[in-house]
Amino acid sequence: MEGPPQRTEGGGFPSRCVNLFKVCIETSISEPRLLCVNSFFFLYLFIVHLQLFAMVTCKIEGSLVTLLNVYAPPGSDWSFFKRLFDLMASSQGTLICGGDLNIRLNPNLDSSGVSIQRYSTCKKINTIMKELGIIDIWRETYPSSRDYTHYSSPHSTYSRIDYFFLFSKDRYKVRDCDIGTIDLSDHAPIYLSVILDRIHRSTIWKLNSTILNNPQIVQKLKNDIEEYLVQNDKGDVSPSIIWDAMKAVMRGKVIEITSFNKKLRSQKLEQLQAELKRLQTTTYTTFQTKLKQEMNKLKHEINELYTLET
């Protein structure tokens, strides 16, 4: 690890530091040091290097953060993942954990084919994540979507085995989480954007009850609840954990549905407003009763869409 970059006579840092992030992992470090990552500096407090784990506890622009990177070899047993969760539990500040776990946490959604893996290990991982309040941030953001981070050429299957994890208490700091394209490598990059100094405003989520007027949506939610219980209620997790986790999953599904419906309404509203504007422009030179009737019909449809949004 290089020592702190020295300031220039003008008080700034040398230009060679602007895009430098050079780290030699050490097991113990006697004093804090200053590193430069892209265009900002952070003060690291200590680094832990344990073969397939690398953990840095640092301050980034004044915010205490623990960065944890992990690689789980294929076929890793529970003892490996227990070690990972022990490190997570010992983290300080905002935990950001990322890496390749070589396991599908949701076998039904995280694989394009038949998932061949140790379900007992997967079940233990999901259970301990619920107990510790750790979330798979991409799945939390897209609870029922399919996207993959790895392509296996021998099996011709896609899977999602690369993750970002945070504690649920820090969920509000996340701006977005996305999966890139599998191009040069057999893995896709995954991206996480967080706002470390974002103020947590206490908010209470409320169900938009208007969606319950749609029988198809109601039936879908019922099916989702039944499917969740079949997959997760095996009798080895306390009912309170099942209940709390199911509420979080269903909240995500409802948010996904309402967001999709809102997008459709916005598109429809734009179409109606464009057509209304076209008819209004026509009446500037030619006024017809038929045009007025069409305009009134469009205004009525627009009003209904606005009513649905309130």
ABEGO torsion letter per residue (X at the ends): XBBBBBBBAAGBBBAAAAABBBBBBBABBABBBBBBBEABBBBBABBBBBGABBBBBBBBGGBBBBBBBBBBBBGBBAAAAAAAAAAAAABBEBBBBBEBAGBBABAAAABABBBBBBAAAAAAAAAAAAAAGBBBAAAAABAABBBBABBBAAAGBBBBABBBBBBAAAAAABABBBBBBBBABABBBBBBBBBAABBBBBBBBBBBAAAAABAAAAAAAAAAAAAAAAAABAGABBAAAAAAAAAAAAAAAAAAAAAAAAAAAAAAAAAAAAAAAAAAAAAAABBBAAAAAAAAAAAAAAAAAAAAAX
